[in-house]
């Protein structure tokens, strides 16, 4: 629309507008219309429009997606907590439960939101490489929306409309995930298709399992499961540490590469097979040798 085309990519302006809309009690119909529009026009339109997005537009779209997504994640947590409290109270009325009303309204407005298009455009933009402007913010927004859509589809019993829409949108996303560029495809697969990664014995599934471990919290069950699957004999032969590091440095955002190097690989490095001229060998059995360098220096 003409309004969207001339709306400045001003993060402060959107933050003020979003705060005002969210603060209108009890739930504004304006917000129910604005939220899907903002995701479709201000995010998808600026990330995946006909024209190549400028750096300022990418940063603005990522900020909008992050801000809206973070609000809805908090809304879903509040609605789920209210549902658990209501169950404990055996449906007794409690004034505290009324506070979940605006959160339910915002979540239900996702019925008309283009979630599949939003996540796909974020995944494509995040695949531009770590040197791309806004890469880290886009990647953070991608993770938030993947987790939110997944949680809505799985656990939102009191939000049947939003849950059904999330299931449909995730099905659309998954059907087109193969067309995404490498990192975006890995990210979607790591958060939505870990079971499929486990069944797949390809090199791509190895990278996906490593990214899945990087996306999970340290010490979590999800990270342990990904690393345990990575150490299966059928995969150990496929883990080329140098190739993994080269791919991460070239394609992954800096935050993910940092977690890979400092947290994930040290947990499994001693148990991985390393390719050598004589064939694969367990890394813990290899000795670090610089004999040619030592000999040339001594001479």
Secondary structure, DSSP 8 states (H G I E B T S, - for coil): -HHHHHS---HHHHHHHHHHHHTSSS--HHHHHHHHHIIIIIIIHHHSSSS---HHHHHHHHHHHHHHHHHHHHHHHHHHHHHHHHHHTTT---GGGGGGHHHHHHHHGGGGS-HHHHHHHHHHHHTT-TTSTTHHHHHHHHHHHHHHHHHHHHH-TT-HHHHHHHHHHHHHHHHTGGGS-HHHHHHHHHHH-HHHHHH--SHHHHHHHHHHHHHS-TT-HHHHHHHHHHTSHHHHTT--HHHHHHHHHHHS-HHHHHHIIIIIHHHHGGGSEEEETTEEEEGGG-----HHHHHHHH-
